Amino acid sequence: MSKNLTKRDIVLDIYEGTSIPQKDVRETVQRTLNAIAKALAEGRNVELRNFGVFEVQVRKSRIGRNPNKPETDVVIPTRAVIKFKAGKELKEQLAELDISALNDGEG
């Protein structure tokens, strides 16, 4: 099993647990993701109860350094970023996560 969950995995999980045709599940999942993306692109936060909140934040402009030319300053412009804050139930599930399994094969 892949470490990452894909959209295809979500579609199959829902399809296997229901009698809904896979085509309809795929369309519903895509429409859900489109609705979330549209709201975020409009600067709206997305709150999914018992899961978490996707929050649009503005990261201020700052001066950075080019690692290949550290003597040169680079202006990093103001930009919107998305932060995710886990909800209570998800936090509780994460508290039970075997953290040692996450670092498997990573240095």
C-alpha positions as CSV (number, residue, x, y, z in Angstrom):
1,M,0.0,0.0,0.0
2,S,1.2,3.5,-0.9
3,K,2.1,5.8,1.9
4,N,0.1,8.7,0.2
5,L,-3.6,8.7,-0.1
6,T,-4.7,9.6,-3.6
7,K,-8.0,10.9,-5.0
8,R,-8.3,7.5,-6.7
9,D,-7.9,5.8,-3.3
10,I,-10.7,7.9,-1.9
11,V,-13.0,7.1,-4.8
12,L,-12.4,3.4,-4.4
13,D,-12.9,3.4,-0.7
14,I,-16.3,5.1,-1.1
15,Y,-17.3,2.9,-4.0
16,E,-16.4,-0.3,-2.2
17,G,-18.5,0.8,0.8
18,T,-21.6,1.8,-1.1
19,S,-23.7,0.7,-4.0
20,I,-23.1,4.0,-5.8
21,P,-21.6,3.6,-9.3
22,Q,-17.8,4.4,-9.4
23,K,-18.4,7.1,-12.1
24,D,-20.8,8.9,-9.7
25,V,-18.4,8.6,-6.8
26,R,-15.6,10.0,-8.8
27,E,-17.7,12.9,-10.0
28,T,-18.9,13.7,-6.4
29,V,-15.4,13.6,-5.0
30,Q,-14.1,15.9,-7.8
31,R,-17.0,18.3,-7.3
32,T,-16.2,18.4,-3.6
33,L,-12.5,19.1,-4.2
34,N,-13.5,21.8,-6.8
35,A,-15.8,23.5,-4.2
36,I,-13.0,23.5,-1.6
37,A,-10.5,24.9,-4.1
38,K,-12.9,27.6,-5.4
39,A,-13.6,28.8,-1.8
40,L,-9.9,28.9,-1.0
41,A,-9.1,30.7,-4.3
42,E,-11.8,33.3,-3.3
43,G,-10.0,33.8,0.1
44,R,-12.6,32.0,2.1
45,N,-11.7,29.5,4.8
46,V,-13.1,26.0,4.6
47,E,-14.4,24.4,7.8
48,L,-15.1,20.7,7.8
49,R,-16.5,19.8,11.2
50,N,-14.7,16.9,13.1
51,F,-11.9,17.1,10.5
52,G,-10.3,20.6,10.4
53,V,-10.1,24.0,8.9
54,F,-8.3,25.1,5.8
55,E,-7.4,28.8,6.4
56,V,-6.2,31.3,3.9
57,Q,-3.4,33.5,5.3
58,V,-1.3,36.2,3.9
59,R,2.4,35.8,4.1
60,K,4.1,39.2,4.1
61,S,6.8,40.2,1.7
62,R,10.3,39.5,2.9
63,I,13.9,39.5,1.8
64,G,15.4,36.0,1.2
65,R,18.7,34.6,0.0
66,N,19.5,32.6,-3.1
67,P,21.4,29.6,-1.9
68,N,23.5,29.6,-5.1
69,K,24.3,33.3,-4.7
70,P,24.0,34.1,-1.0
71,E,25.4,37.6,-1.5
72,T,22.3,38.5,-3.5
73,D,19.1,39.6,-1.8
74,V,15.9,38.3,-3.3
75,V,12.5,39.9,-2.6
76,I,9.9,37.2,-1.8
77,P,6.6,38.9,-2.6
78,T,3.5,38.9,-0.4
79,R,1.4,35.9,-1.2
80,A,-1.5,33.8,0.0
81,V,-0.9,30.5,1.7
82,I,-3.1,27.8,3.0
83,K,-2.8,26.5,6.6
84,F,-4.6,23.5,7.9
85,K,-5.6,23.2,11.5
86,A,-6.8,19.7,12.5
87,G,-10.1,19.4,14.3
88,K,-10.6,17.8,17.8
89,E,-11.5,14.3,16.5
90,L,-8.6,14.3,14.0
91,K,-6.2,15.5,16.7
92,E,-7.3,12.6,18.9
93,Q,-6.7,10.1,16.1
94,L,-3.2,11.6,15.5
95,A,-2.4,11.2,19.2
96,E,-2.8,7.5,18.7
97,L,-0.5,7.4,15.6
98,D,2.7,5.3,15.8
99,I,5.2,8.0,15.0
100,S,8.1,5.6,14.7
101,A,6.4,4.2,11.6
102,L,6.4,7.6,9.9
103,N,10.2,7.9,9.9
104,D,10.6,4.5,8.4
105,G,13.5,4.7,5.9
106,E,13.9,8.5,6.3
107,G,17.0,10.1,7.8
